[in-house]
């Protein structure tokens, strides 16, 4: 798992190193890693470092020092280097002296011929939007199309929430030190590179799924498995008005390698015509034994939908509630008040507002945690960065990398995938996080597939690429 750390945790881990190492050694260690990353970026963009021009935009404090030292190291490799000092009297003195000693020049604005700009204005202790002088500098940089490498975080973006409340730096690459911070998943940071500076960091409860995690944990049949031991997923979805939701949700459970999928509802004929391997029944009571229930996509909010939701929540099985099921639950939160079996709620922002009484706001991480505590359920808050929060447990962040999954019916596919993993016995947080990871990967593969369809992608094509996504892991 990828771990994310608060600014406080990083500072606490830096403290013993700062006491043990010679003055300035930790900064130069970080700056050398930064310079190495910038050199790779320059080489990829321009073919090399020597003869290229970099400009460091420098604020007060350590991030400005990192930027000046990195520019100094690049100068030693043959690059031309300039620096814009936003607060000359508070620039890091030793870094500035080293920069000038190698021939670095202090300028009033970023030169027109600059190949790359280093954002060294503020670091993980900064807050708020860019100040006017910095905003003016980076507006000109953006207008000129000069790529930016940010030091630790893009200035003007909140380190904890990833929100940008006003002017901020748009980075092509962010180079951070010691450990990832929430902004690196939640904010617009471009590509992110992590430089190891020797911090001794504890385990974090803020996690991100990686390919190796999915490879290790995604259910695969063993030599002694049968269709029942692999997990039987029950689907309560769709209606005469929205049969497509049932088709997508059920198909996703099949594609996610369920041993068996049982569907119950009024769209049984349509579901079986698409997925003949599915066992269909008219009602949940007649469906037979399952290991987990998915309830809500396209279900409707009438008495039949409410009855299906009550049936699923009244069992001692894991249940994922989505779409219409969330609307019903918002009106009757008591349905999960005393529930002891695992429950997963998968709201988008509008459904979240109905459940919580207000929108998630800028701090989506904290909002998801509060809703998880309120309902005693795992909450998957949908978005370009999916936030999965467990009550009194870890939080998973899953950046999609693109918006291809933001399409009608995509959530129905995700619900079916989560249901299949719950039926296979994965814990709720892991099931939701790994399904979100593979779902995003399938969406991106679908978008890249030049098949006989117009772009952008669709939920049906995301569904069709689930197996491809799993095969690539």
Order of alpha helices (4+ residues) and beta strands (2+ residues): beta-alpha-alpha-beta-alpha-beta-alpha-beta-beta-alpha-beta-beta-alpha-beta-beta-alpha-beta-alpha-beta-alpha-beta-beta-alpha-beta-alpha-beta-alpha-alpha-beta-beta-beta-alpha-alpha-alpha-alpha
